[in-house]
Amino acid sequence: MMQLSGRKIIVTGGASGMGQTLVEELPKLGAQVVSLDLNEEAGRAIAEKSDVQFVACNVTDEASVTDSIQKAVELLGGLDVLVHAAGIAPASPAENITVDGWNTMMNVNATGTFLLNKAVFPYFKENGGGSILNFASASGVIGYPNKAHYAASKGAVIAWSRSLASEWGKYNIRVNMIAPTIWTPMYDQTRAGMTPEQLAKHDEMTKFSIPLGGKLGDPKKDFLPIMAFLCSDDAHYMTGQIFAIDGGALMLR
């Protein structure tokens, strides 16, 4: 596993899912980590168990984001990497999506990415560079039935991230994206909401669509090693890329 000794990393969405995995595991590789999340109770509990710092943050609120990033950078004594994992993914048929539902999705996933990326920019520029890892999704590339607003928000993340990669490369700031297909508690909740017939159909489709293993990946075995590499300085010549950690489901070209 890639070692991250001394790397100063902010992880958003650290109270659950893949963000939680990173908060728990990156320190074991030598990284200094500050976890950000809206859920202060869960976020603090996970951070304390992982011996990392926690800062409450509402990714949709500019003042909260600016303040949280400032506090996190002060706690770390600098900043090397932002891993922006915070996001939501509620489902709805396209014709039933409300304006409020659309706005909430965009505010969390797209505007949240915009605000976090802008907030770390001054620190990276001043320090001669850094790495941003935004969470995209295969849905932002190929679409997602019953989650059209989610797909749209991730499409925005992809276009924004690639634009930043072009603009901020001159400051040695790298901006890449993750498109993970990983088994998380959120996925367990999705499965729990399916009927037996829906679940059987879903699992059959998954076996076909994911060539390696026919199921979603494991957070520690499949997701963490790639993230550790991307958080390291060995990824210094990569920017504007989508890294699909998905067993071959997306097969980007």
N, C-alpha and C positions, 0 to 999 in steps of 0.2 A: 504493500500500500504506500502511496506517495506520502512523504513526510512534509509537514507544514510548519516546521519550527519557526516561531516568531511571527508568522503571518497574522495580520490584524484584520479580522473579518466581521462584518455586520450581516446578520441573517434576519430577514423579516419573515413573518409567519412562523415564528419559532415555537409557538404553543401547540402546534399540531402537525400531522402529516409529514411531508418531506422536510419542511423547515425544522420540525422537532428532531428528526433524525440527524440533521446537520448540527444542530445545537448540542446534541448528545455525543456525536461521534467526532466532529472536527477537533475538539480540544484533545482528544486522545492521540491525535496525529501531531500535536504540538502547537496548534493554532490558538491565538487569543480571540475569543468570540464574545460579541454582545448580541443578545437576542432582542428583537423588537416584535411586539404583537399588541393587538387591541385587547385581547383577553388577558388582563393583568394577573388574575389569580392563577390560571393554568400556566401562563408564561413564566411567572416568578417561581412556581414550584418546579418546573422542568429545569429552569436555569440554575436554581440552587442545587438540585441533584447533580447537575452537570458541571458545577463549579464555574459558572460563567455569570456575567452581569446581565441584567434585564432592564429594558427601558420600555415603558408603555408608549404605543404609537398608533394613531389613527391615520392610515395611509391615504385617506380621502381628504384630509385637512392639512392645508399647506403649513400653517403655524405649528401644528403638532409634528409634522414631518421634519421641518427645519430644526425645531427644538430637540427632537429625539436624536437626529443625526449628530447635532452638535454635542449632546451629552454622551453619545456612544463613542464619538471620536476622542473626546476628552478621557473617557474611561480606558480606551485602548491606547492612548498616547500616539495616535496616528491612524491611518487607514490604508489597507492594501486592496481589499475586495468587498464589494457589496453583492450579496446573494439575495435577490428580491423574490422570495417564494410566496409571499402573501397573495391570496386570491380566493375567489369564490366560484362555484360552478353549479348553480341551481338549474334544473331542467324545466322546459316548457315547450309545447308545440309552438312553432313560430307565430301562428295566427292568434295564440292566446297571450303572447308577451305584451305586458302593459308598458306604458311609458315609464312608470315608476320602476318596474322591473328592469327595463333597458338601462335607465339612468343609474340604478344601483350597480348593475354589472359593469358598466363603463367606468363609473366612479372608482370602484375598487380595483378592477383589473387594469384598465388603461390609464386613467388619471393617476392612480396610485403609482404606477410605474413611472409616469412622467414626473411626478413630484419627488419620488425617491431618487431618481437618476439626477435630476437637477440639483437636489440637495447635496449630493456627494461631489458634484462637479468641482466646486471651488477647492475642496481639499485635495482632490486628485491633481488638479491643475497646478496648485501651489507646490505639491510634493513631487512633480515630474512624472505623474502617471498613476495608473491603477486599473483595476478590472471590475467590470459590472457584468453580472450574470442574471439576466431577466428570465423569468419563467414564461415561456410561450406554450404552445400546444400543437399537436398535429391538427387539431380542429381549426387553427388559424391558417393552415396551409390548404387543407382539403375540405373543410366544413364539418359540421357535426349535427345530424338530425336530432331534433328535440332540444338542442342547445344552441340555436342560431345566434342568440345574443352573446353567449359565451364565446363562440367561434369568432364573432365579430370583434369582441374585445381583445382576443388573442391575436387576431389579424392586425389590429392596431399596434399591439406590443411589438410584433415582428417588424412592421414598417418603421416604427419609431426607433427601434434598436438598430436597425441597419442604417438609418439616417444618422444616428449618433455615431456609429462606428466610422462613417465617412467624415463627419464633421470633427470629431474629437480625437481622431488618430494622430493629428499633429501635436497633441498634448501627451501622446503616449498613453491615452486612455483606451482600453479595449472594451468593447461591448458585444457580448455574445448572448445566445439564448439556449435554454434547455427545453426540450420537448419530451417529457418523461411519461412512460406508461408503467407506473409503479403501484403496487398494492399498498394502499394506505387505509386508515380507519374511515376516511371519507368514502373510499370505494366500498368498504364494508357496508356503510349506510346506504349507498346506492343499490347494492345487491339486496339488502334487507327490504327495500321498497318494491322489489320486483315480485310478481306472481311466480309460482313454480314454472309455468309455461314460459314466461318472459326470461327467467333465469336460465332455463335450459337452452333457449334460443340464443341468448347472449353468450353463454359459455361455448356453444358450438361455433358461433361467429368468431369468438376470440381465438379458438384453436386454429381456425383458418387464417386469421389476419396477423397473428404473431408467429412467424416461422420458428423462432427459437423458444421452444417449450410450450407454446400455445396458451400462455397465461401471462398476467401482469408480473413485472419484475419485483425482486426482493429489495427493500430499501438499503440494506447493508451490503448485500452481495453484489447487486447489479448497479445501484444508483450511486452509492458512496464513493467507490473508486474513481469513477469518472468525474464526480464533483471535486474530489481531492486534487485530481490532476488539473482541472480548470481553475481551481483556486490557487494553484502553485505558479511560480514564475516560469516553469517549463512551458506554459501555454502562452508565452509572451508574443508569439508571432501569429496569433489567431484573433481575428475580430470579424464581426458581422455575420457569424455563423450560427446556424441552428444545430445543436447537438441532440440527436434523437436517441434517447436511452430507452429503447422500446422493443428490443428483440427483433427488429427488422420490420416493424409495422409500417413505418412511414417511408423508408428508403428514399431519402432526399436526393435530389439531383441539382 
